[in-house]
Amino acid sequence: MYERICKEETIAEGDFRIAVASTQLIVLVWPENGVIKAFQGVCPHTNAPLADAEFDGLDLVCPIHRWSWNMHTGEPSHPHATALAEYPVKVDAGVIYVDAEGVAPIFAAP
């Protein structure tokens, strides 16, 4: 079930923000030359929130151990990182909706 997250105007291309959908912390991101995406908002390595992550418009970098992910795909750009779970996104009449129901965050094997 899609939940209203925010207005599209509250996120700019090349930026990200943290939000909650279906009780899950998500990263809502608009990578440069891409479309708005939603990924799990916690690091698969440490389960730490990615609210303080660095974002250069393409890669999101966890502030704890510097794991990084390509925000077009959610795939790791750091050699030992684990991919991020992706949630369906739709934009309708300038409002962003995310469906996080049934999609669990991915965590690295211990």
Rosetta blueprint (number, residue, H / E / L):
1 M L
2 Y L
3 E E
4 R E
5 I E
6 C E
7 K E
8 E H
9 E H
10 T H
11 I L
12 A L
13 E L
14 G L
15 D E
16 F E
17 R E
18 I E
19 A E
20 V E
21 A E
22 S L
23 T L
24 Q E
25 L E
26 I E
27 V E
28 L E
29 V E
30 W E
31 P L
32 E L
33 N L
34 G L
35 V L
36 I L
37 K E
38 A E
39 F E
40 Q E
41 G L
42 V E
43 C L
44 P L
45 H L
46 T L
47 N L
48 A L
49 P E
50 L L
51 A L
52 D L
53 A L
54 E E
55 F E
56 D L
57 G L
58 L L
59 D E
60 L E
61 V E
62 C L
63 P L
64 I L
65 H L
66 R L
67 W L
68 S E
69 W E
70 N E
71 M L
72 H L
73 T L
74 G L
75 E L
76 P E
77 S L
78 H L
79 P L
80 H L
81 A L
82 T L
83 A L
84 L L
85 A L
86 E E
87 Y E
88 P L
89 V E
90 K E
91 V E
92 D E
93 A L
94 G L
95 V E
96 I E
97 Y E
98 V E
99 D L
100 A L
101 E L
102 G L
103 V L
104 A L
105 P L
106 I L
107 F L
108 A L
109 A L
110 P L
